[in-house]
């Protein structure tokens, strides 16, 4: 099934204007002028100086990772990854940045990518998919709404987001998977079952064989599952197995934070869960 607004259930939006923020931008390297853009320090890492950072990093043709950092209640900085996929007619944005200010800057960075040489349709539309309801993924919902960007999520995420008053998501997607046609490039969103959160979904770009695993998948540099009252100890590995079964040809996996990898990230996350179960 491919995306049409009419096939989804419309929810209300609550637009809010965000004040203009100016930050330093530094071009680092990459495939194009937008390949890696950093506002602050290096793309992946942590530390107090990175709490307001935003990066946009190209990892393969037509696919970027956006990473942002936010401050937790304990004063520590935590990173969060999202993904950008560019098709002929649409740009598919997975999750907002951590804060409204970072999200506004991310959208400013995407603006040149939206332009195309077509007199009839000179700009690509941006669609936002929210993979699950955590602040690092939904902190800019009111900004995207104010820019007229349609947002999508599975019903579990829409309900949680509304309950926490983070901003309205425009459309609830039916069932547990949905395909978006970006103009000859198909992106599928899939809910494999509970893991770190009850609603964590994944995103798969068929053309590049890239999977955004979100909170379902841990980076190789991560040695624990972190603390969450939401994670499902006994379903997490099963949800990973469902993802492996659905996307056997995946080549690049983007975790919730940290650097992307390959299929070894599946096994790494499963081993972390096995260790967690053995110690409880």
N, C-alpha and C positions, 0 to 999 in steps of 0.2 A: 504494500500500500504506500502511495506517495502522498506528500503533504498537500493538503488544501485547507484553508482556514475553515471552510464550511463543514469539514469532517470532524472538527474538534469542538469541544464544548467551551463556549465563551464565558469568561469570568470578568468581573469588574476590575478597572485599573484605578490607581490613585496617584496621578502625576504630581511631582514636586520638583521645583527648580532648585538646583544646587549652585552655590556661589562659585565664581571663576577661581581656579587655583592655578598658579604658575609654578612649574618645577623644572630643574635642570635636566636636559636630555643629552645623552652621549651615544653616538653610533659606535658599536664595537666591531662587528664583523658580520659576514654571512653572504647569502645568495643575492640579496637586493638591498636597497636602501632601508627597507623595513625588516631586515632579517633579524637583527638583534638590537633592540633599543632598551637602554637601561635608564632609569631615573634614580641614580644613586650608585650602589656598589654592584658586585657581580651577580649574575643571574640566579644562581642557586646557592643557598647558604642561610645562615641565621645571624643573630646578634642584634643588640639594641639599635645600632645605626641603620638597620634595614627595616625598621618598623613601618616606614611609609613608602618603601620601594615598590616599583612596578617594572616588569620586564616583558618584552615581546620577542620571542625567539623562534626563528624558522627552523623546523627539524626535517622537513622533506617538502617536495613540491606542493604548494598550495596549503600547507599545514603549519601552524604556529602554536607554541605554548605561551600563554600569558601567565605570569607568576606575580603574586602580590604578597605583601607581608602585613600582618596585623598584630596588635598587642593583646595578649591574653590577660585575664583577671589577675594572674600572678606576676604581671609585669614583663613576662618573657615574650619575645617575638615569634610568631609562627608563620610559615609560608603556606601558600595555597596555589595550586596549578589549575588552569582552565585551558581550553583549546579553541583555536580559530581555524576554520576550514573555508577556503574560498572556491566557489563554483562560478559558473558563467553568469548566473542570474542572482545568486544570493551568497551572503556570507553567513556561515553558521558559527555562532558564538556559544561555547559551553561555559556557563557560569559567569557571573560578574566578577569584578575584582573585589578585594576585601572591604574597601570603604567606598563611599560615594565619590570622594575626590579622586581616588585611583581609577574608578570606573569611568568617570568623565574623561580622564586623560587617556585611558585605553580606547574609548570611542573616538577621541581625537586622532589617535594613531591609526585607527582603522579607516578613517575618512578617505585618505588617498586610495586605499584598496577598493573602496566602493565605486570609484570612477571607472568607466569603461567607454570604449569608442563605439557607441551605438546611439544614433540620433533618436531612435524611437524609445529606447529604455537606457538612458545614459548612466544610470546608477544601479548598483547592486543593493538589494534590500538586505537588511541585517535581521536575522532571527536568533533569538536567545533561547537556549535550553538550559534549565536548571536541573542539575543531576541529583542534588539532595539539599535538604534544609539545614545548612550550617552557615554561620555568618560569613565565612570566607568565600562562600559561593553565592550568597544572596545579598551581600551588603550594599550593592549598587542597584537594586531593583527599581527604586524610585527614580534613579537617574535614567535608566533605560526606558522606563515608561514616559518620562518627560521628553525623550527624544523620539517618541512614537514607535519604538521597537516592540514588536510582538514577542511575547515570552511564552514558553511552553514547559510543561512538566507533567509527570505522571501524577495521578490524583493524590497519592500518598504525600508527595512533596507539596502539592498545592495546599492541601489541608494544613500541614505543619507550618508552612510559611504564613498562611493567613492567621493561624493561632498565635504565632509569635510576632505578628504585626510588622513584618519586614518589608512589606510592599506587596501589591497584588501581582499574581501571575495571570497572564491573559487567557491562556487556553489549557485545559486539562486534556491530556492525550488518552485515547482509549486503549484498553488492554495493557499488555506488558512490553510491547515493542511497536515501533512506528518508524517509517522511512520518510526522510525529507529529500526531495529532488531539488538540488541547488542549480539545476540547469545542466543536465548530463552527468552530474556527479551526485551519487546517492550516499547519504549518511543515515545510518540506522541508530536509534536509541533503544536500549533494551534494559529491562529490569530483571536481573537474574535471581533475586531473592535478597533477604536481609544479610547484612555483613557488619561493617562498622556502624552503619545506621540502618534503620528499618527500611529506608527508602532509597538507598544508594543505587543509582542507575549508571550504565556505561554508554559510551558513544563509539561507533565504529565507522570509519571512512573506508569504503570498499576500494576506492581507487588506489590509495596509498597503503592499504592494509594496516592502518594505525588505529589503535584502541585507546580511548581515554578511559582508564579504569577508575579514576577518582578515588574516593575513600575505600573502595573495595580492595585496592592494590597498594602495597607498600614499596617504597624505593629500596634498592639494595643497601643503601647506607643506613637504613632504619633497622634498629635491632629490637624494637618492641612494637606492640600494637597500640600504645598510648592508652590513656584512660577514657572510657566513654560509658556512660550509663545506658547507652542505646545499643551497643554492639551485641550481636547474637553469637554466642560462643559455639554453638553446635550447627548453625546454618551457614556460617561464613564460608567454610571450605566447600560446602555443597554449592553455594552461589558461584564460587570461582570455577568449579567443575562445569557448571551450566554455561558459563562464559567461554571456557575453553572449547566446549562441545559446539557452541554456536559459531565461534570464530576460529576455526582450526588453522587458517592461513595467516593469522596476524603476524606482523613482523616488528612493529614498534608499539610499545606499551607506555603510556603516560600515567604515572602514579599520582596520588593525591598531592604530593609535594616531592621535591627532589628531581633528579635527572631521569629521563626516560631510559628504557632498556628494551629487552626482548622477552621471550617467553619465560626466561629465568625468573622474572618478577612474579609470575604465578606461583612457582614452586617456593620462592623465598617467603611469600606471604603465607602460604599454607604451612610452612615449617614454623613460622612465628606463632601461628594459631595452635599447632600441635604442641609447641613448648608451653604456651599459655595454659592449655588444657591439662598438661602434665603437672603443672605447678599449682593447680587450683584444686 
